């Protein structure tokens, strides 16, 4: 079972994602943060602060991360019928 991704509204978006995915992890994180800053805030101040603290902890090497593909594989294994 897979959840379909929403369709892109711009043909350039998929190309941009493909190219951005080739960047080093640190640059991808920075790019994600910069892009997020351009979207109207929908998170409470508390959640925004939590996100900032987590990024800072990651940058200091204090936060363990898991590859997105591994996360998705675990979810599929757990919930696939």
C-alpha positions as CSV (number, residue, x, y, z in Angstrom):
1,X,0.0,0.0,0.0
2,X,1.4,3.4,-0.9
3,X,0.1,6.9,-0.5
4,X,0.1,8.8,-3.8
5,X,2.2,11.9,-3.8
6,X,0.3,15.1,-4.7
7,X,0.8,16.3,-8.3
8,X,3.2,19.2,-8.9
9,X,1.5,22.4,-10.0
10,X,4.7,23.5,-11.8
11,X,6.7,21.4,-14.2
12,X,9.9,22.9,-12.9
13,X,9.2,21.7,-9.3
14,X,9.9,18.1,-10.0
15,X,13.1,19.0,-11.8
16,X,14.2,21.2,-9.0
17,X,13.5,18.5,-6.4
18,X,15.5,16.0,-8.5
19,X,18.5,18.4,-8.7
20,X,18.2,19.5,-5.1
21,X,18.3,15.8,-4.0
22,X,21.8,15.6,-5.4
23,X,23.1,18.3,-3.0
24,X,25.0,17.4,0.2
25,X,22.7,16.8,3.2
26,X,23.7,20.0,4.9
27,X,22.8,22.1,1.8
28,X,19.5,20.2,1.5
29,X,18.6,21.0,5.1
30,X,19.4,24.7,4.6
31,X,17.4,24.7,1.4
32,X,14.4,23.1,3.1
33,X,14.6,25.7,5.9
34,X,14.9,28.6,3.4
35,X,11.9,27.3,1.4
36,X,9.9,26.7,4.5
37,X,10.5,30.3,5.5
38,X,8.7,31.4,2.3
39,X,5.5,29.6,3.2
40,X,2.9,31.3,5.4
41,X,3.3,30.0,8.9
42,X,0.8,27.4,9.9
43,X,2.7,26.1,13.0
44,X,2.4,27.4,16.4
45,X,5.3,29.3,17.9
46,X,6.0,26.3,20.1
47,X,6.3,23.9,17.2
48,X,8.5,26.4,15.3
49,X,10.8,26.7,18.2
50,X,10.9,22.9,18.5
51,X,11.9,22.6,14.9
52,X,14.6,25.2,15.2
53,X,16.0,23.4,18.3
54,X,16.0,20.0,16.4
55,X,17.9,21.5,13.4
56,X,20.4,23.1,15.7
57,X,20.9,19.8,17.6
58,X,21.4,18.0,14.3
59,X,24.0,20.6,13.2
60,X,25.9,20.1,16.5
61,X,25.9,16.3,15.9
62,X,23.6,15.7,18.8
63,X,20.7,14.3,17.0
64,X,20.5,10.8,15.4
65,X,18.9,10.7,12.0
66,X,17.3,8.0,9.9
67,X,17.4,7.9,6.1
68,X,14.0,8.8,4.7
69,X,14.0,5.6,2.5
70,X,14.5,3.5,5.6
71,X,11.7,5.3,7.4
72,X,9.3,4.7,4.5
73,X,10.4,1.0,4.3
74,X,9.6,0.5,8.0
75,X,6.2,2.2,7.6
76,X,5.4,0.0,4.6
77,X,6.5,-3.1,6.4
78,X,4.4,-2.3,9.4
79,X,1.2,-1.1,7.6
80,X,1.2,-2.9,4.3
81,X,-1.6,-5.4,3.9
